């Protein structure tokens, strides 16, 4: 038999058998025939809203219905219940606990099973501790993020060797553990009659299909939990490999092979060799780091500077392992480039010696060709100084006076770059800046390329042609790098001309200060970041610039048609007049409209009261639209607009007031709802966050402070302040708790330390007042306002 879905969240489907402290769960059958058979099989069962379910401890009765779902109901006269979850899954932690206990007894193994309250109720998790196997299994039922998992994993592993986690949901955390260990453990529960049966499975990264096994078919041995094929659920994860992150831009370094590498380095990997080096990433200071190189690479001479052109990565080992740089190939820099890095070795010749000639310094960097040591020719091994000899400074054959005369000229002579080389260099600079979201100033770009580059002294016309070549050809999938340039804090003045030369529609005629161009540039910079980030991200579409449409010239025939159209418009009926209303009338309607709109979210969707309220708000908004001074009235109003224009102020306000009264009659007092919820929280000795309170139907985020102040203002003098049970997201007092104290008529402490003491004492009083059974209340730490002044003579 199929039943419709009901929106009554008070229906209770789970309970415990025996008493309020029992952990024997049961699900009430929904079908009338099944419930009748259930009663005959268990005539002596008594049902309770148990504390292990987060309930109130009251007695429940089973209700049999033939026209709707059967369910449990609280017996009259019991305590106020604030139980949040009442569906089938609300007792899953107890079914898992009972299944694990039965499995321990079946296989005669020693272990303990406990449920955990992780802040959202007693069913947050279930732990199985197997001392013989020195392992612990955690069945995680509540939501958990990575930081929470990491802290919990450290706490659980305090007295065991390994902790295995089983998750009931597939979320980012399970995907993270699957990527780390190559597998993840899962569990699920299925309803059969009045039971929930537990199934477990192991999900492998290489196998998308998951094979589920009933928990009762598993085995518990001294080595842990085994599934039916005798596969151990407890498996020590492999030693995690270092995590690799790509480095944006190039990396230069100089080796220090004499420096020792730690023997226990976590970056030791088969097929790689480690060496110490001084490393300088782009736009960063020099740092001492470990380099990971292929083990068949013979170390190059240590007196030269090298650059990793691509695929350089940072290796990070979780914990205290530090970091390293992973390289597969590198290039040796020439003397001029090495000097710019700050890593080059200082020259040892006298001060009046001749530096390398510019022709030699401008030789492009060549790759260091490395061979495995076992295959290198013997002749090359026997001449270790050959490469050093080639790299020695070139000394021209001229006399000392001539060298002294030409020294300053040689040193000041800039490195010449051709136009093509400058274009490639500019592209590299802008592509390196794009992943970091940086913009490059034009003067900084000229300085980086040097005085010998064609950018120095470039005219506006030449600059436009140069930048157009940098970004040519224009593709939809390729960002315009010129958008990353700026000058004097703003866009390049020539940027519109550059875009027009590239063929960007709408760029011709724009200025650098145009809002449309600024929006276009902002999107293009986002596109550049997405394209050149490693790995690349999804590239947003390019913004279209507005295209100015030229004025069209009408023919004589078209002019006659336009004139005829104007005459027809002039003969139409007179435009309706705007509504006449005073500012006071509009204020009254607006206030009534706001009150009704606040009540609509708490009404049952689809009910007649909800429909009437929504219709009243629509009519009131339409009336306000045409009642405003200077409102634009349509020449041909629609039916609804005609009704609004014909409706008077009195009728609109009366409709809103009637709908507000009807809505108030069918919804409970929000203060009473909040009070019942906080009393239930206090009875369990817990607190709840402001976000959890906002999620209830009675509270909206903008009204929460007012409601809590009103709640404690109505409390008697000896009653605890229930607002103390509400915390912020860190578990600290609400930022307006001092205002709540003042609203309730108490002296507010001046210091935060004293306020925290008062707040904690009020929590203790609330827990004691609503405990089952109640406990004596501790003394209140804060007096009534004015009490201290009255007691002073």
N, C-alpha and C positions, 0 to 999 in steps of 0.2 A: 504494500500500500504506500502511495506517495503522498506526502504532506506538503502544503505550501510553506514557504519561509515566513517566519514571524519576526517582527521587529521588537518584541518584548524581551529585553535583555535581562529581566529578572528571573526568567525560567532557569532552574538549576538542574543540570543533567548528571552531576557527579556528587558523591557523598562518601563518607566513611561509615563502616559498620561497627557497632558495639558501643562506643562512647566518643566524646568530643576529642579525646587525645589519641584515638586509634589511627593507625596507618594502613588499615585494610580498605582499599578503595573499591568502589562499585559504580557502574554506569547504569542508570535506569533505562530499561528498554523503552523505545519510543512507541512501539505498536501496542495497542490495547490487548491483543491476544497474547503477545509475548510477555507483557507485564503480568497478565493473569496467571500464566504458567510459572513465571518467576516467583510470584507470591506463594504458589503452592509448593515450590521447591524450597523456599526459604521462609517458612511461616514465622520464625522467631527473630528475624533480622530487625534491628532498629537502626535508623539512619540519622546521621548527624552532619551538620555543617562544620567539619573538623578543623582544628587549628592547623593541621598539616596541609590543608587546602587553602590556607589563608582566610578561613571563615570565622564566624562569630562564636562557634561552639554551641549554637542552638540546635534543637531537635528538628528533624525534617520528617515530613510524611510524603508518601508516594501518591500521586494523583493520576487516576486512570481516566482517559478521555477517548471517546470514539470519533470525535469530530476534529481533534487536533492532537498535537504531540503530547505524550505523557511526560510528566516531569515531577521533580521534587518541589515541595513548597515549605516555607518556614511555618512552624506552628505559632498561633497567636500568643502574644504575651512574652515572646522571647526577646533577646537583646537586639539592638540595632545592628544590622549586618552591612559591612562595607566591602564584602568580598568582590574583587574585581573580575575574576575569571570564573565562569560557571559552566562552560561547554565541555565537550567530551575530552578535550586535550588538557583540561585544568588539573587532572589527576595523573598525568603521564609520569611525573617523577615518582609517584607511589607505585605505579605498575612496574616501572623499571626497577625500583628498589625491591619489590616482592619477587620479580623474576630473577634478579641476581642472588637473592637469599636462597631461593629454591634451588638454583644451580649450584651454589656452594654446598648445600646439604645433600644434593643428589650425588655429587662427586666426592663428598667427604673431604673438602678442602677448608683450610682456615683462612678467614678473611673478614673484613668489616665493610658494611654498606651504610652510607650516610647520605642524607639529603642536605642541600645547602641553600641558604637564603642569601642571594647575591644583591639584595637591595630592592627587588621587585616582587618579593613573596617567597614562601618556603620552597617553591619548586624551581629554583634557579638552576640547580645542577644536582647530579647524583655521583658520588665517589665510591669506587670499589678499590680497596687496598688489599693487596696480596703480599703479605710479608715474606713468604717463601721465595717468591719470584722477584722481590724487591722492586715491584712496579705498582703503579696506580693508574686506574682508568677513570677518566672524567667524562660523564655524559652531560654535555652542555646543552641546556634547554633555553636559557635566556639569551638575548642578543649580547654579543661581545665584540669589542673592537680590538685592534692589534695591540695597543698599549695595555689594555686590560688583560688580554691573554698573556702577554709577556710577564706582567707582574704576577698573575695567578700561577703561571707555569713555574716561576722561580719559587713561589711559596709551596706548591705541591711537591716539588722535587727535593725538599729539604731532607726527607728521611728515606728516599728511594733512589734507585739508579735511573729509572726512566718514567716518564708520564706520557700516556697515550690518551689523546683527546678524541671523543666521538661527538659529532655534530649532527643535529637534526635538521639544520637549514643549510642551504647553499648560498653563501654570501662572500664578500671579499676576503674575509679571514680564512675560510676553507680553501679558497683559490690560492691564497698566499702559502698556506701549509702544503698544499698539493705541489706548488712550484718548488718549495724548499726541499721536501723529502721524497717527492716522486709518488706519493700516495696520501690519501686521507681516509679516515674512518668515519662511517656514517651510521645513523640509526633512524628508524621510523617505527611508528606504532599503528596498528590496524585494529579496528573495533570488531569484535566477534561476540555477539550477545551482550552480556554485562561485563566483558573483559576487554582490555587493550593489550594485544600481543606485540611483543618487542621483536624487531628484526634488525640485524646488523649486516654491514657490508664493508668491503675495502674497495675504494675507488683509486685506480691507477692512472697516472698521467698519460700512459700510452694506450690504455684501453678505456674508451668512452663508456662501454656498457658496464653496469654494476650488477653483481649477483648477490641477492639478499638471502640470508639464512635466518631462520627463527632462533631466538635466543635459547629456547629450551633444547635445541639440537646441538648447541655448542658444548664444549668441554672445558672445565677448569682443572688445570694440572699445576704441578709445582713450577712449571715454566711460564704460566700465564693462561690467557684465554685463547682457546682454539676453536675455529669454525669447523663445520662438518668435514671438509676435505683435509682436516688436520693442519690447516694453515694458521700459524700464530697471529693473533691480532696484535700482540705485543711484539714489536719489531724495533730494534734500536736503529734510529735514523742514521744514514751515512754522515760522515764528517762533512759539514757544510763547506762548499767551495767559496772562495772569496767572491764577492759580488763586484761586477765590472760596470763602470759608468764611463761613457765616452767623454773625452776632453774636447771642449769647444776651442777651435783655433789650434795653432801649432805649439810644440814643446821643444825647447832647446836644452841641451845638457852637456856636461863634461864629466867623464868617468873618473872614479877614484878607486882603481882596482886594489890598492893596498889597504883600504879600509875594510875591516872584517864585517861580514853579514852574520846576524844572529843565527846560531845553529838551529834553534827551534822556531824559525820564521814560519808563520802560517801560509806564506806564499810559495813555499817549496812545492813544486809540481813536476811530475815526470815530463821530460822533454823541454824543460826550461832551466835556465841558470840565472842566479841572482848576483847582482853587483851593486855597490854603492855608487852614487853619483850626486852631483849638484845639479838640480833641475830648476828651470825657469819656465813656467807656463806663460802664455801670452798675458800681458798686463798684470803680472803678479811678481812678487819678490822671489829671490832665489831661495830654495829650500833643499835640505839634505834628505834624500829619499832612496828607496830601494828600487832598482830597475829589474824587470823580469824580461830576459832576452831568450831567443831560441838557443838550446844547448849546443847546436852545431855551428854557432857563430863564434869565430875567433875575435876576441876583444880588440877593437881598434886602438890606435895610440891615444894615450890619455891627455896629450897636450893640445888636442884639437877640440873644437866645439862642433856638436852635431845637432841636427834637427830631425824630429819625427814628422814627416809630411802629412801622414794620415793614420787613422785607425789607432791612435794612442788612447789608452783607457786607464782610468784610475781603479785599482783593485782595493777593495775595502773589506776587511775581515771583521765580522760582528764580534763585539766584545772589546778586548784590549790588544788586538793584533795589529793595530795601526793601519797603514796604507802603503801601496806601492804603485809604480807606473809600469804598465804592460806595453811593450813595443815589439813589433815584428820586423820593421826596417827603419833605416835612418840615413840621412845625408850629411856629408861633411860641409860645413860652411866655409866660405872663403874668408880671407883675413879681414876685409872690411866689414862683412856681416857679423863675424865673430866678435869684433871690437864693439859693435853696437849692443851686444847682449850683456856685456859686463862679465862674461865668463872666460874671456880669452886670457891667456897667460901674458904677463907684462914682458916687453922686450928686454933682453939682457945686454944688447950692444950699447956703446956709449951714446950720450945724448945727441952728439953731432953726426950720428950715423944716418944714412939715407933710409927712409921708410919704403915699404913696397910701392912700386909704381902703380898708378891707377889702372894701367892696362892689365897688370897682373891681378890687382884686387878685384876687378870686375868680372873675373872668370866665373861662370855659373857654377853653383854647387853641384858636385857629382855624387852619385850614390856610392856608399862604401860597399864594395863587392866582397861578400863574405863567403867562405867555403867551409865545409866540415874539415876538422883538423886531420882526419884520416885520409882525405882526398887531396890535400894541398900539395902542390909540387915541392920536391925537396929543394930545388934551387931557390924558391921563394922563401922557404923556411930558413935557409942559410944566409939570407940577406935581410935581417930584420930592420936595418936602417934605411932601406931603399925609399920607403914612403916618406920618412922624415926628411930625407935629403931633398926630395922633390918639393916638400912644403917649406923648405928653408927660405928666408927672405932673400929677394933678388937685389944684388948690389951692383949698380951700374959702374962701369969703368970710367970714373972721372975723378979729378983731384979734389982734395978737401976744400979748397977755396970755392971751386965751382959748386960743390955740394952745399956749402954753407950759403952761397948766394941764391941757390934755387930751392932751399929747404922750405921756406915759408910759402912759396908759390905752389910747390907740390902738395903741401899739406892742405892748403885752402882750396885746391882745385876740386870742384864737386864731381860726383859720379854722374856721368851722362846716361840718361834713359831715353830710349826712342819713344815715339808716340805709342806704338803698340805695346811696349813694355810698361809704360805708365798706365795704359788702360787695364792691362792684366793686374797690375799692382793695386789700382783703385778698387777693382772688383774684389780682390782678396781681402782688402781692408774692410770694405762694407759687408762682405759675407761673414767675416769674423765678428763684426759688431752686431749683426742681426740676431743671433741666438740669445744674446744678453739684453736685447731690447734697447741698445744704445743708439744714439745719433752721433754723427761725426761732423764737427765744425769744419768749414771749408779751409780756414787758416791752418787748423791742425792737420788736415789732409795734405796741404802743400808742404808743411814742415816734415811730415813723415816721408814724403817722397824726395825731399831734398831740393836744393837750389838747382841741381842739374836736370830736374824733371821739367817737362814742357808746361806744367801748371803755373810755375812762377811767372808773374807778369802777364798772365793770359787775359786777353780782352773779353768783354761780355759775349761778343759774337763767337769767338773761339771756344769759350767755356760751354756755350750751348751745343756747338758741334761736338766737342769732346765728350760731354755727358751723354749725348744721344748715341755716340759710338759705344760708350760703356754699357748702355742698356739695349743696344740693338742685337738681335731683332726683338720686337715686342711680341711676347706670347702671353696667352691667358693664364697659363700655369706658372709663369715665371714672374716674380715681383719686380717692380722697378726700383733698382738700388738707389737711384738719385733721390728717392723719397727719404732716405736715411741721412741726407746731408742737411745742414742748417748753416745759417750765417747770422751773427749778432743776435742769437736767441730765437730767430724766426726762420721761416722757410727761405730757400734760395730765391731771390727776386727773378731769376731766369728760369725757374722750374716750369711755369706754364709754357714758355717757349720750347723747353726741352720736350715736354709731353706732346705739344703740338707737332714737333718734328718727328717724334716716335709714332704719331698717328692716333693718339688718344682722343676720342671724340669729346668735344665740349671744352677742351683745354684752351683753344684759341680764344683770346679776348679776356681770359680770366686774369686776376691779379693774385699776387702771393698772399694777400690778406683775405681772400675770398673764403667765406665759411664753407662753401661747397668743396673748394680745393683742400682746405684743412681736413675735412671729413674724409676726402679721398686719400690724403697722405696718411692719416691715422690708420685706415684700413690696410693700405699698402705696407705699412710697417708691421702690422699684425701678420700679413701674408709672408713677409720676409722672415719673421721670427719662426713661423710654422714651417717654412721650406728648409731653412738652414739649421734648425735645431736637430740634434742627433738623439734618437731617431726622429725623422720628420713627423709633423702632426698634420691633421686635416687642414687643408688650405681654404680659408673662406673666400667667397666670390669677390671679384673686384667691384668697387662702387662705380656706378655710372655717373659721370658728370652731366649736369643739365645742359642741353643743347638749345641755344637761342634760335627760335624759329623766325625766319624773315617774314615781314608783313606781306600778305598776298594781295594782289591787285584783282578786284572783281571786274567781271565783264558787265556790259550794260544789262544783259538778261539777269545776271545774278543780283545786280543792284536793284532792279525792279522787284525781284522776289523778296529781298530784304525789306524794301519799303512796304510791300504788301503785308509782310509779317508784322512790322511795327504798327501798321494801322489796325490789324486784328487785335494786337495786344492792348492798344489804347481803347478799344471798344469793349473790353472785358469788364465784368462787374467790379465795383469798387472793392479794394482790399479790406478784409475784416479788420475791425478796430481792436487794439489790444485791450486786455482785461483791466478794469479799474480796481486797484487795491491799494491799501495803505501799508506802510512799513510794518505797523503793528500786526496787521492781519497776516502778512507774509511770515513774520516771525513766529506767530502762533502755529501756523500750518507747518512750518519747518521743524519746530520743536516736537510737535505731535508725530511728524513723519520719522524723525530720528528715534523717538522712543519705540515706535512700532517696528522699525527696521532692526533694532537691537533684539527684539523679542522673536522675530521670525526664525532665526537659526535654531531656537530651542523648541519650535513647534514640530509636530509629527508631519513629515512630508506627505503630501497627497490628501491630508485631512481637510474637511470643509473650512475649518477655522484658518488653516494655513493658506488655502486658496483665497479666501475673502481678504485676509491681511495683505497678501501680495497684490491683489487687484486694487485695493485701496491705496497702497503705496505708489503703484503705477499712475493712477489717476491724479494723485497729489503732486507727483513730480511733473507731470504734464501741465497741471494748473500753474505750478510755480514758474514753469518755463515761459508761459505766456502772460503771467502776471507781473513779471519784472519790468521796470521802466525801460523803454526803448526796445522791447522785445520785437523780433522780426516775425510778423504774422504771414503765413503762406496765403497766396492768392486763392488757391484751390485746396483748402484743408481736407484731410482725411476724415473718416467718420469719427474716430477717437478724438482727433484734434477739434472737430466741431463740437463734440460733447464737452470737452474741456473749456472751450471758449464760451459755451452756454451755461456753465456751472458757476454758481456763486460761491463766495467765500464760506458762508454758513454751511452749505451742503458738504463741501470738501472737508471742513474741520469736523463736522458731525460724523462723517463716514470713518475718518481716522480714529476718533474717540471710541466709536462703537467697535471697530476692529481691535483696538487696544484692550478694551474691557473683555471682549470674548477671548483674546489670547491669554490675558492674565488669569482667566477663570480655569483654563485647562492645563496650566503649567505650574509646577511646585515653586515655592519660595526658594530662590537661589541660596539664601542664607541657611535655610534648613538643610538643603542638599549638602552644602559645604560642611555644616556642623556634623551631619551624620557621617560623612566621609572621614573627617579628622578624628572623630570619636573612635571609628573603627581602626584607624591608623594607630591611635594612642593605645587601644586595647592590645595591640600586638607589639607594643614597645618600639615602634618604628617612627620614621619621618618620611616625608615625600618632598620632592623638589617643586619649585615653582612651575617648571615646564609640565610636570605630571598633573599639577592642579589645573593648569590652563587647558589641559586636554579634556577635562570633564565638561559635561553639557552646561553646568551652571555658571561657568566662569568664562569670561572673555579677557584676553590679555590686558586690555586697557582699563578694565574694571576691577581687576584682582586686588590692587591696594585698597580701593574703596570698600570692597566687600569684606576683606579681612579686618579693616578698621571697624566697620559696623558690627561685625561678629563679636569682637572683643569688647566693644562699647556696650553691647547689650548684656554681657556676662555679669553675673553677681560678683560681689566683692571677694568671696572665698573661692570662686571657680578659677581654674588655671586658664592662661591665655592660650587658646588653641592655635593661634597664628604662629606660635613658637615651633610648631611641628612642621612648618613649611620652610625649606632652605633654598639657597641658590644652587647653581649647578656644581659648586665645589663643596657643598655641605655646610656652608657658613650662614650666619643670619641674613635675612633679607635686608637689602640696603635701606628700606624704609621701616625697619622694626622699631627704631627710636620714635618715629611718628605714630606707630601703632600704640606704643606705651602712652604717649601724650594724649592720643585720642581716647584711650580707655581711662584717663584720669590719673595716671601714675607719673612720678618724678622720673624723667629720662636721664640716665647717667651721662656724664659729659665725655668720658673716655671710652674708646672702643673696647678696652679690656674689661671694664666694669659692665658695659652693655652685654658683652659675650657671656659673662657670669650670670647676669640676670636672665638672659635668653636660655642658657642651659638649665637653670633652676626651674624655669617655667616648663621646659620639656619634661623634667623629672616629675613635676607636679601633675602634668597632663597624663603621663604614663601611669602614675600611682592612682590618680582619680578614676581612670577608666580601665584599670586592670581587672582581671577576673580571677579571684575576687579582688575588690578594691583594696589598696594599701593606704596607710596614713600618709597625708600630704606633707612634704617638707615645707619649712617656713619660707614665705616669699621674701626675696631680697630687696624689693623696691617698695617704698611707701607710696601712699596716695599723695597726689599733688596738694601742697599746702599743709600736709600733716606735720612736717618738720617745723614749719614756721609757727603753727598753732601750739606745739608743745614747748616752744621756747618762751620763757617768762619775759 
